[in-house]
Amino acid sequence: MFNPSGGRAITAIVPDGAAGRVLTYTGLVLGGGGGLVGPGASPSGGPGLVLVDGAGIDTGAHRYAYTFMTAAGESLPGPASVIPVGATVPPAYPPTPGVPIGGGAVEAGTHYYAVTFLTAAGETTSSPGSSPAIVGSSAGSTLTPAPTTAPTVTPSGSGLYGAGFAYEFRVTFVTPFGETPAGPIGTGTRSTEGGFQLSAIPLGPAGVTARKIYLNFGYGLIAVLADNVTTTYHSDHQESGSGIGVGVLPPTTNTAYLPTNAVPLAGLALGPANVTGRRIYRASGGGPYKLVTTIANNTATTYTDTTASASLGAVVPSGNTAAANRVQVTLGIGGAGVTARRLYRSKANLDPLLFHSTIADNTTTGFLDLAADAALGAGPPASDTSGLVQPSGQVPAGATSIIVANTTPFASTGGWAVVGNGEQVIRYTGKTATALTGIPPISAGSLTASISYNSTITASPMLVGVAGILELTLKGSSIYVWVQRDDLAAQAAMAALDGTGDGIYEHIVSDERRSEPSLIQICDAQLKLYSRPLVTVTYATRDLKTKSGKKVTITLASPAMNETLTIQDVAISELGIAPRLAPKFTVTASTVHHTFEAILQDLIRKADA
């Protein structure tokens, strides 16, 4: 149920505990493939298969298996491995927009994001669209800090500053929405009457559009620098005579909010091994998705969008050009007596194995398959004529490597493996053509009991690239898919209603049966129902058409209301009290309609959570 391209999960830390620790992961290993402990008599596992860019193999799912060849004959095929061949699968989920910040040029409005995968062959179609990012040109939650340095003040030129006095100059930053308090004081003293040269005037961060200079000697504002570039200014004390700001003092409260015109994105999907980069697209104002940027790697998971709509690129592709119709095949090495191996493959979406090629040695472990289905030959042998026999033996407890008849299903970078029916779970850090290596001699993941040859050993499923484990997590603890969906517009509306805080109210829906796409749909449905305050109205009427489930529009001047509500409950009274007088219907109507079944399901989910 986890996403092959990575995502988030929630886990408990003890077997009987509730899941509460949210983790991130970048990929997964399905596990399940394996072989036999010992050198083997015939292949005990399927070949390793990795999708590769380029043309060649017919599009569809293909099965692969191989046999051992000896001087006496050929063994039966080992287990088959399956791989879908064709266009690279596009990202399964979109980026997650964060709360807009300052420093960008994204226009005010509602924006959506999607991502595609890039390969050497082309580009996939896009992921689904993201939740909305509400960008505003008005003041946001980020304040510009006041200047932290003082201007340098030097006596210079002519002017009306008197001799023998210390003059103090301070600078503030200005944004389109306000002004910061003043920064540190720069002091200058003249021995004769004249002016002052101000240099090293501090520059503000992105979003600052001007700076103001104040003279702290009873004169107030003396100059406005209408940019965020100039670092020098000459003051001859004539400013006060021009009336620019006599007596106007710098503010003591910071009102210099930054425009929220940049959107931080998180959770960028990571692709399979053949993906070399990703592209981010943005849709604004109901228009098409257009290119924001190209990320030339398959590792970064965050990006901040600062791009104006006029600078966006091409429209998102409508077709998938990331063809991946080649397969890198990895074969296991046979034991003594094996002189060659034969590879068999099925045609696209067909079950029977057919002859592909002969690898005329017992050393080559991999090659690139790009053969079309038409090149395949006859089927594999129906009986074993190789004469191979699995020898007897065992791997002792505490061993740091395990000889395995087929190491292909195991990760070359290490992982976990299950011996038998789960009697032992071992940790390894690498592999050779014939063994799993780097097993710890003691502690977790070690071989605590000897293993006989012919015992099964299988690759364990696991999440990889995990981050966020902050405490010891015990074996047997539950782990599930975690999805978080946000309604940024609703958060902003609630923050305005509350008057303080970020407007975020959390609601957990627990359903352990669902995969990530299904959970996203559930969460989005919950947001649609509950992200805004519920409105409930009770009224009485004698309208005979009144019944539960119908819509009713209520418009009032005081209290101000214009809502279309769903009738939840109707109580009927005053039956037959007067001729031709209809019964009284006392109605409860609300913005959310609940069926009895929906209420029961919510109660069950809350109990699980």
Buried (B, 14 or more C-beta within 10 A) or exposed (E): EBBBBBBBBBBBBEEEBEBEBEBBBBBBBEBEBBBBBBBBBBBBBBBBBBBBBBEBBBBBBBBBBBBBBBEEBBBBBBBBBEBBBBBBBBBBBBBBBBBBBBBBBBBBBBBBBBBBBBBEBBBBBBBBBBBBBBBBBEBBBBBBBBBEEBBBBEBBEEBEBEEEEEBBBBBBBBBBBBBBBBBBBBEBEBEEEBBBBBBEBBBBBBBBBBBBBBBBBEBBBBBEBEEBEEBEBBBBBEBBEEEBBBEEBBBEEBBBBBBBBBBBBEBBBBBBEBBBBBBBBBBBEEEEBBBBBEBEEBEEBEBBBBBEBEEBEEEBBEEBBBBBBBBBBBBBBBBEBBEBBBBBBBBBEBEEBBBBBEBEEBEEBBBEBBBEBEEBEEEBBEEBEBEBEBEEEBBEEBBBBBBBBBBBBBBEEBBBBBBEEEEBBBBBBBBBBBBBBEBBEEEEBBBEEEBEBBBBBBBBBBBEEBEEEEEEBEEEBBBBBBBBBBBBBBBBBBBEEEEEEEBEEEEEBBBEEBEBBBBBEBBBEBBEBBBBEEBEBEEEBEEEEBEBEBEBEEEEEEEEEEBEBBBBEBEEEBEEEEEEEBEBBBBBBBBBBEEEEEEEEEEEBEEEE
